[in-house]
Amino acid sequence: MILFLLFICLFSALLLGFPVAFTLAGISIIFGYFTFGTDIFYLLPLRIYGTMNNQILIAVPLFIYMGVMLEKSGIAQRLLQTMAILLGRFRGGIAISVAIVGAMLAASTGIVGATVVTMGLMSLPTMLNRGYKEEYATGIIAASGTLGQIIPPSIVLILMGNVMNVSIGDLFIAAVIPGVTLVFLYIVYVYVYARFNPDKVPHFSKEEIKEFKEGLSTKTLLNTFILPFLLIIAVLGSIFLGIASPTEAAGIGALCASILTLLEKKLTWKVIKEAAYESAHLSSMVFMILVGATAFGLVFRGLGGDDLLVHFIQEADLSPYSFLLIVMIGIFIAGFFIDFIEIIFIFIPVVTPIFIMYDMNLLWIGILISLNLQTSFLTPPFGFSLFYLKGVAPDTIRTSHIYKGILPYIGIQLFLIAVVVFFPSIVTWLPNFLND
């Protein structure tokens, strides 16, 4: 009954709009005090210190800084514009370029908000001016902007690995094939839709493409693609080849992003201050939630919540796949209302011991949950990507346009999750191959 009351108070406060970090910590400390007395004030600092001493989490602010600095360099804008013209002869070429550039930005930054805002500002007005249907344009921008949730270096995968005690490097490697597959499915949908709805998806004229190519030098074209690829290779290549740990690779990425901004002649004192402020703000939000989740986990386990859950699962005689289905549905529904960070820190520590009891592959489980968590940024009514896009969209774009446009991509993600469930080798093959 105490555990049930704990969850009721927690979710009631969250739904009322109280800050997640302070709600988690405050309610947990109150319940901990009435359960354990003053001992809670001795136990909690020890747990928080253990979290602060975790060197893996240093990667979070470094990757955030890398993404913010790259966004300010202007490379993303030039990449999107160039790709749109190169694919302009295809119907839906701008939408295809949005998916490809979204994947490249995801592999370079891992920050969803920055990617959605950047592509929304750059590509949405162009697509609308060329007669693209509102739902079609907003859907691909919001979906491509969230690829940073699954394509490494993903903040989700870093936090997931830390909570589940799984190698973050292995998670990065395991996410490559599902991430690339998701991009491919996006492009297929965009192309097929354009083929069957030509009146809603116009393309560039031959004269426009010719005019652009005449003003495009080979040097500019190479710089547009080479610089982002160098950053991706520096970060992911160092991890996959075993040269650097994810934390060390994050440091490499932060340095390389600063160098790229310098090469673009945009590394001013103002840009450095803005990047530092945004990085500190986002990192503080993540770590304050982590501290609150640490307090919640301490009280939950102290009340015997994990033992009670294991006992319930055993008494219900659920099969491993039945339990997995319940967890995935629960996370999918939770994504309607709360952010992925809260889901990771609240739900994952609770269910991980059950997956261990069932002797299930935690690497596979981690990628499945990460794919599912991506829907928390896309699913109406509270998908954060939808809010980011609405914030920078022209006044002609209604919220209903964005909601309708994103539905096919939610379906694509659910389809990919089902494929990964039935074919785990999609996740496990590449890590096993590289580790062998």
N, C-alpha and C positions, 0 to 999 in steps of 0.2 A: 504493500500500500504506500509506503514511503517513496519507493522508486516511481510508482505511478504518479504520485503527487508531484515529485520532482519534475517529471516530463511535462505534466499539465502546466505547472507554473512557468517552466522554461518556454514552451511553445506559445503559451498565452501572452507572455511578455514580448516575444519576438513578433507575433502577429499584431500586437498593439504598437509596434514601431520603435521599441527601445533598442539602443545600440547592442549589437550582437556580442561584442567582446565583454562589455561590462555586465550584460545580462547573464552570460554564461558564468562569469567569475562571481558576481554578486549572489545569485541564487544558489550556486554550488557552495559558497562559503557559509551562507545562512543554514542550509541543510546540513553541511558538515559540522557546524558548531552545535546544532541541536542533537546530532548523532554521536559525535566524537568528543564534544566539549572543546576545550582550548587546545587540544592536540592538533586540531586542524591548522592552527597558526604556526606550528612547527613543521608539519609534514609538507604543507603547500610550498613554502620557500625552497625546500630541498628539491621538490619536483620541478619547480620553475628554473632553479639553477641548473638542473640537468638538461633542460631544454636550451637554456642560454649557452651551455657549454658544447652544444652540438655543432660541429664545424660544417656539416653538410648544409645547414640552413643559411650559411653565409652566401651560398649560390643565389638565394632569392633576391636580395637587394642588388647583387651584381648583374644578374640577368635583367632585372627591371631597369637598371641604369643603362644597360646596353640597348634595350629596346627604345627607351626614351631618347637617347642620343642619336640612334639611327633615324628615328622619325624626324628629328630636328635637322638632320644632314641634308634632307631633300632628295636623297637617293630613291626613296620609295615613290615619290611623285614622278620623277623622271622615268623610273622603271615601268610604272603603270601606263604612262602616256605612250612610251615607245612600244610596249607590248600591244596596246590597243590598236595602233596603226599597223603594226606588222601582221596582226590577225584580222585587220579590217575587211579584207576581201571575203572572209567567212561571215555568213549570217549569224549574228550573236557573237561576233568577234570580241567586242568590248567585254561582254559577260564572261567569255572564256578567259580573257586576259585578267579579269578581276580574280577569277579562281586561281590562276597560276601565280599571280603576284601575291595573293593572299597566302598561298602555300609558302612562297619564298620569304615573305615577311614573318610568317609563323616560325620558319626554320632559322630566322635571323634574330627574332626578338622574343616571341612567346607571350607578348602582351596583347590581350584581346581588345581592350578599350582603344588603345592607340591605333591599332590596325583598322578597326571599324570606322573610327572617326576620320582617319587619313583617307581611306578609300571612299568613304561617303562624301567627303568634301571634294575629292578629285574626280571621281567617276560618275556619281549620281547626276549632277547637273548635265554632264555630257550625254549620258544615256537618255535622260528625259528630253533634252533638246533634239535628239535624233529620233524621237518618237517611240522609244522603248516603253512598253507597258509598265505602269508603276509597280505592280506586284512582282513582275519579272526582274526589274532592276533592283528593287530593295531586297528581294529574297537572296540573290546571289551575293550581294555585298555583305549582308548580315551573316550568311552562312560561311563565306570565305574568311570573314574577319575573326571567326571563332576557331579557325584551324589551329591557332596557337595553343588551344587546350589539349590537343593530342599530338601534334607534330613537335618533336623535341627541338630546342630546349624548352620544355613546357613547365611552367610553375606548378601546374596540377601534378605532373609526374614527380617533381621534386618533393612536394608535400606528401603525395601518396606513398612514395618510397620511404620517406621518413616515418610515417605513421604505421605502415605495414611491415617495416623492417626488411624491405626488399632493396636490392642494389639499384640505385638510381641509374647507373650506367646501363644495366641490363634492361631497365624499363625504357630508357631512351632508344636502345637498339630494337626492342620488341615493338615499339610504337611506329617504326618506320613503315613497315608494309601496310598496316591498317590505315595510317595517315595518308600514304600515297594512294591507296585504294579509294579512300574517301574523296580525295581531290579528283580522281579519275571519274568516279560516279557523278560528282557535281558537273564535270565538263560534259559527260554523256547526256545528262538531263538537259543542260543548257542548250546543247547542240540539237538534240531531238526536238525539244520544244520550239526552237527557232525554225527548224525545218518544216514543222507542221503548222506553225503560226507565223508565216512570213510577214503578214501585215502588222504584227505587233512587235517585230524584231527587225528593223531595217539595218542595212549595212552601209559602209563607206562607199562612195562612188570611186571609180577608177581614177578620176581626175584628182580627188583629195589624196588618195594613196600616193599617186605619182608626185604630187606637189610636196608631200611630207618627205618622201624618200630622197628627193632632190636636195633638200636642206639637211639631210641626216648624214653626217660623216661617219666613216668606219671607226674612227677613234672614239667618237661619242657613243656609238653603238656598243663597242667593246667595253668602254668604261661603265656603261649602264648596267651590263650584265655581269662583268667580271668582279666589280667591287662587292656586290652582295654575295656572290658565290665564294669569294675569298673569306668573307666573314663566316659563312656557313661551314666551309671546310676547316677554318681555324678552330671553331667551337666543337662541331660534331665530329670532325675528323680526329681531333686530339683525344676525344672520349672513346670513339670506336676502335682506334688503334692502340688504346691503352697507354697513350703518352701522358694523359692528364686525367685527374678525377673530375667529376662534374663541377666541384667547387673551383678547382684550378682552371677548368675550361671557362667558367663564368668570368674569372678574372681576365683571361685571354680575350674573351668576347668584349668585355667592357673597355679594355685598352684598344682593341682593334676598331670598335665603333667610334671611339674618340679620334683615332688616327684618320678614319674615313671622313669624319666630319671636318677635320683639319684639312685634308686633301680637297674637300669641297669648298674650302675657305669660308666655313660657317662656324668655326670653333671660336666664338667670342666669349668674353667674360660673362655676358648676359645669358648665353646659351648654357654655359657650364652651371651657373647658378640655378637656372630653371630646371635643368636635368637633375641636379642634386636635390632640389626641393621636391620635385615630383617623385623621385626615387625614394626619398626619405618618407614622404607622405604615404605612398603605397606600401612600403615595407613595414612602416609602423602599424598600419591597419592589419596586415597579415599577422604580425607577431603579437599584437594585442589580442587578436582572436585566438591565437595559439595559446597564450597564457590563460585565457578564459576556458579554453577547451581542456587544458591541463588540469585546471581546478575541477571541471566537470568529470573528467576521467578518474581523478583521485576519489571523488565522492561516490561515483557510480560503482567503482570496484570495491571501495570500502563498505558499501552497503550490500555487497555480494551480487551486484547486477549481472556481471559476466557469468557467475556460477548459475544464477537463476535462469539466464537465457539459454545456457547450455542444457540445463535440466529440462527446460520447456521444449527445446528442439528434440531432445532424446525421447521425451514422453510423447511428443506428436508424431514420432517415427517418420520424420521427413527425410526424403532422399536428398543427396547433395544437390541435384539439379532443381529440386523443388525449393530448397532453401535459397539457392542462387536466384531463382525466378522471383521469390518474395523480396529479396534484397534489391534486385534490379528495378522491380516495380516501385518499391518504396523510395529509392533514390530518384527515379524518374518523376514521381509525384512531388517529392520534396523540392526538386528543381523548379517547380512552378512558383515556389514561394520564397526560398532562401538561396543564398549564393553557394558556389561550389566549395569555397573555403570552409564555411560552416558545416557543409555536408561531410567533407573529408574529416574534420576534427570531431564531429559529433557521432556520425554513423560508423565510419570505418573502424575506429578502435573497438567498437562494440561487436561488430560482425567478424572481424579478422580471426579471433580465437575459434570461432565456429568453423570457418574455412580450414583452419589448421587441423581441427578435430576430424574433419572429413578428408584430410590429406589431399586437398585440392591445390593445384599449382597457383601460388600467389602471384606469380608474374602474369599469368593469363587472367587471373581475377582482377589484378590492378589495371590492366589495359581495358578490360570489359567495363569496369567502373569508370575509368577515365572517359571512354567513349560515351557512356551514359551521362556523365557529368557535363559533357559538352552541351547536352540538351538544356541544362540549366541556364545557359546563356542565350538559348534560342527559343525556348518554349514560352508562349503567352500564358498568363498576362504579365509576368514579371521578368521576362528574359532581359538580362542587362544589355546584350548586344542590340536588342530592339530599341531600348531607351537611348543608347549611344547614337544609333542611326537617326532616330527621330529628332534628337537634339541638333543635328547638323543638316537635316533634310530641309528642302524648300517647303514653304507653307502649303504648296499644293499636295504634298504627301500627307495622307491621313494615317492614323495608327492602324486602321483596318487594312490599308494597302500592305503595310509591313507584316501584319499578322497573316494575311492570305498568302503573301509571297514566301513566307518562311515554311509553310506547312509541307511542301514537297521535300524540303531538305531535312526536316524532322523525320519524315518517312524514310528517306535514304539512310539516315543514321541508324534508325531502328532496324532497317534491313541489314546493314553492315554488322550491327551487334549480333543479330541472329546468325549470320554467317560465321562470325568469330566464335560463337557458342558451339556450333556444330563442327567447326574446323579449327580447333585450338592451334594447329600447326602454323596457321597464319601469324600467330604471335610468337610461338616458341621456336620456329625453325631458324630464324636469323640469329638470335642469341646463341643457340646451340651450335650453329655453324661457325660463328666467330670465336666462340669459347673453345671449340675443338681445335 
